[in-house]
Amino acid sequence: MKAIVKDEPAPGLSLKERPFPQIGDKDLLIKIQKTAICGTDIHLYKWDEWASNTLPVGSIIGHEFLGVVEKVGKDVKGFKEGDRVSGEGHLTCGICRYCLTGQRVLCPNTKGVGVNGDGCFAEYLALPAENAFKMPDKIPDEIATIFDPLGNVVHTALSFDLVGKDVLITGAGPIGLMAIAVAKHAGACNVVISDLNPYRLELAKKFKPTAVVNLKQESVADVAKGLNINSTGFDVCLEMSGSPQALESLGDLTAHGGKIVILGLLPSYAPINWHQVIFKMITIKGIYGREIFNTWFQALHMLQSGLDVSPVITHTFPALEFQKGFDMMLSGNSGKVILDWTI
């Protein structure tokens, strides 16, 4: 089968021939239809320090996908050939205290599909059936393909009550863009998003936030003054940029008793004003991945009740032209980029 592979310890990826994956008794063989490029895949493409310490050279990358079940392991229940599926990319151990108490997202032994081993950027993927998620027919292929990042957004945004709250989103990448839609759908009052990238700020307007802040031209604080925002700041701040400067700014921008939820991957040295955290009684929560499978059902039900995140998908390329997709992501002038394995 054809696969997109990190075949040398250097920047870039290659299209290679790889053996069809073998499945065990509890696995599914999935014929891939579409995949989406994630920020994690960009780290692997660039082969930065984190990537070189994480992905074994020779691995197939990718973890966001939609496919069709082609073969079912003999001990699998609940799936059949022809089922349309996406899947949870975190492979958990099943035997630690977190797995046994239904908190698989906290499993310390987690391995990532396409991160710690072979992934979905290929014609076929072998996946444990317990990690597969059956997709209703009414969910469009492209949206089904991005359930993984949408799940990250839902997990982050719904960490605290948003009904009637003023929400700040720092970072207008694909995750931040979808967070606008989720926050509004969940009942937020004002939703403000900030970034430096003009393309993505323009894309953010399609989600109709209360305000879009270009940090090269104005400050979030000045924009907030012109809105009916809590006088002490935003009730909930969603940090989705991975920018130390963004995190540092949240001490000033978060209301007394407010919440900061961090999904963006920050460097270890990222500063924050701890005096403000203490004296304003701010709650900080870190987010990793999705609650398996609670978040998946939350995302599904929000889509079924009118949530629209489709504007985040800006480009589609044939999978064999994957380099165009990565170049588009690297340019910063895109939302989510889809690779189509059917053409």
N, C-alpha and C positions, 0 to 999 in steps of 0.2 A: 504494500500500500504506500501511497505518497504521504509524507509527513514533513512538518516544519521542525527543524532540529537545531539545537545548539551543538554543533559538531566540533568546535574548537574553542579554547579559552580566550576568546577575543570578541570585540563587538561584531554584531551581525548574526544572521541566521541562514540556514541552508534548506533547500527542498531536497529531501532524500527518499530513497526507497527503504522501507522498514518492514519486517515480518508482521503479518496480521497478529494482533494480540490474542493470547490464549486466555480462556475464561475458566474460573473454578466453578464449583457446584453452587455457590451463592452469588455468582456474578451475572451481569448482563453484557452481551456484546452489542454495542450501539453503533449504527451507521450514522456518521456525523453529517448533518445538513448545513448548519451554519455555526460559526464561532465568532466571538468578539474579542478585540484586543483590549487588554486591561493595562492599567498603569504598571502592574507587576510585570507584565510581559515586556514593557519598555525597559524596566530595570534589567531584565534578563537579556534583552537585545543589546543594551549598552555594556553589559558585563561589568557592572560596578562592584564595589567591595562586597555588598550584601549578596549579589547574585553569585559571585565567584565562591562564596562560602556556603551556598545553599543548593544550587542546581548541579547535579552530576553531568559533566560533559558527555555528550552523546544522547541526551534526553530530548524527547518531544515536549515542547512547551504547550501552554494554553490550558485554561480551566473554565471558560465561559462558553457554553454550547447549547445547541438543540440538536437532537438526533432521533432516530427511529430504532427501536429494539429489533435486532436481527436474530439474536440467539439468546436463549434463557438457560441458565444453569439448572441442574436437575432438582436442587433444593429450594429454588426461588418460588415464592408465592406472591400473587398480586400483580404480576407483570406477564405479558404475552408478546409474541412476535407481532410487530406492527405498531406497538404502543409508541406514542410521541412523548419524548422525555427530555428534560434537562437534568442537572444533577448537582448535588452538594460536593464541592471540591475539597472539603476537609475530611480526610480519612482518619477516623478516631479509633482508639484501641478497643473499646467495648468492655473493658474489664476494670478500669480505674474507678474511683469513687464518684467522679463527675459523670462518666458515661452511665454508671449503674444507677445514678439518681436523676437521670434525664437531663443532664447539663453538658451535653456533648461539646458545646462551644468552648468549654473550659478544659477539655482534655489536654493534659500536658504532653501527651504522646502523639499529637496530631501530625499527620503528614499531608502535604498539599499536592493535589493532582496538578501536574505540569509545573510544579515548583520544587518538590523534593524527588520527583521521578516523572515518568512519562505522562503526558497530558493529552488534550483533545484536539490539538492542531494537526489532525490526521484524518484519514478516511474512516477509521474505526477506533473505538475506545472500549476498553474493558473496564467496567465499573462495578463495585459491589452493589447489589440490588438495594441494600438499605440506604444507599446514597442517591438513588434515582428518584426523580419527582415527575409524576405523570402530569402532562400538560393538557388542559381542556382545549378542544378544537377552536374555541372562540378567541383564544389568546394568539395574536399574530406571531409568525415565526420569529421576526426580529425582536419582539418584546420578550418572547420565551427565551431567546438566546442570552438576554442580559438580566435574567433573574438573579444571578449571583451578585452583581453590583447593586441592583435594585434592592436586594435583601440587605446589603450593608447599609443602604440609605434608610430603609424602614427600621432596621435595628437601632440605628443612631437617632433618627428623628423621634421615634416613639419611646425612647428611654424615659422621657418625662412628659407630663400632660402638656399639650400644646393648645388646648381649647382657650381661645380668647387671649393668648399670649403673644408678646412681641418677640420675633425670632430673627436672629442675625445668623447668616451663613457666610463663613469666610472661605472663599475658594469657589470659582465658577467652572471647575472641571466637570466632567460628566456626573460625578457623584453629587457635587454641589447643585448642579442644575436639576437633577431629579429630586433633590431635597426640597427645592422650592415647591414642586408639585405635591410632594408628600405632606409637607407642613401645611399647605393651604387645605388639602383634602382632610387633614386631621383637625382643622378648625382654628388654625392660628389667625391672629388679628392682622398684624403687620409682619411682612416677610421681606427682609432686606438682604441683598447679597453683594459681596465685594470681591474685587479681583483687580489685576493689572492688565489682563489680556483683552484687548478690544474685541477680538472675534468672539470670545466666549461671553463677554458681557453683552454683546449684541444678541447672541443666541439665548442668553438668560431672559431677555425681554419676551421671548415667545412663551415663557412660562408665567408671565404677568405677575411678577413680584410687586410689592409696594414700591420698592426703589432698587435701582441698580447703581452701585457706587464704583466708579473708576478711581482707584486710589492714586493714580497719577495726577488727577485733577481736583479731587476733593476728599474730605475725610468722612468716615462713617459718623463720627460725632456731630459734624455740622449737618449732615443729611438728616440724622435722627431728630435734631432740633426742629426741623420743619415738618415733622410728622407727629402724630399723637402717640408718642412713645413714652412709656413709664419714665418719669423724670430722673430716676437713678440708673437707667440703662435698660438693656434688653433682658427679658425674662429667661430666654433660652438662647445660648450661642452654640452653633454647630460648627466645629473647626474641621474643615475638609480640605484645606490647602496643603498641609504639611509645612507651612511657613513659620519659622520661629518668630518673625515679626508679627504675624497674625496672632499667634498665641499670646505674645507679650501684650498686645493691644487689648486683649479681652478683659484684663483686670479693670481697666477704665470703663469698658463698654457694657459689662455685665451688671445687672441690677442687684441691689441688696437682696439676698436670699435667692439669687439667680442660679442658673445651671449652665455649666460648660460641658459639652460632650465632644470628645476628641476622637475622630476617625482618621484624619490625615496623619501619615507616618512622619513624625518629627525626629530631627536629630536629637541625640541624648543630651545635648547642651542647651536645648531650647529653654529660654527664661520665662518666668511668669512672676508677677509681683505678689509674693505670698502674704504680705501685709494686707493687700486688698482681699485676697481669698479669705483670710481669717476675719478681718473686721467687717467685711460685707457678707460673711457667712455664705460664701459661694460653694456650691457642690460641683466637683469635677468627676467625670466618668469617662473611662477609656472604653473604646469599642473595637473588637476584633471579630470580623466575619459576621456570621448570622446565627441566631438561635435555631438549632436544627430540631424540627422543621417548623417551629412556631412562626418564625419570620417569613418562611416561604408561603405559608397559608395567609398570613397578614397581607403580604404583597399581592397574592392572588385575589384575595377578597377586595382589596382596594381597587385593583384593576377592574374587577367585575362590577364595582359600584361607581365607576366613572373616572378613576385616576388615569391621567394621560401623560405618559413620559415619552411619547414617540418623537418629539422634536429633538431629543438628545441624540438620536441616531442620524448622523449627517452624511456618512459615506458607506458604500458597499463595493467590494472588489471581489473578483474571482479568487478563490484561495490560492491558486497557482501564481497569482500576481500579488502575493502577500507583501512584497517589498513596498509596493505603492501604499498599502495600508499603513505600514509602519512609518514610512516617510511622512504620510499625512498626520499621523499621531505625533511624530517628533516635531512637526512644524508648529504645533499648538493651534492650528487653524482647523480644528475638528471637534466634534463631540465624540460619541461612540462610533467606532469603525467596525463594520461587519465583514467577515470573510465567508464567502459562499462556496461550499464544497460540492454543490450540485451542478455548477456550470464550469 
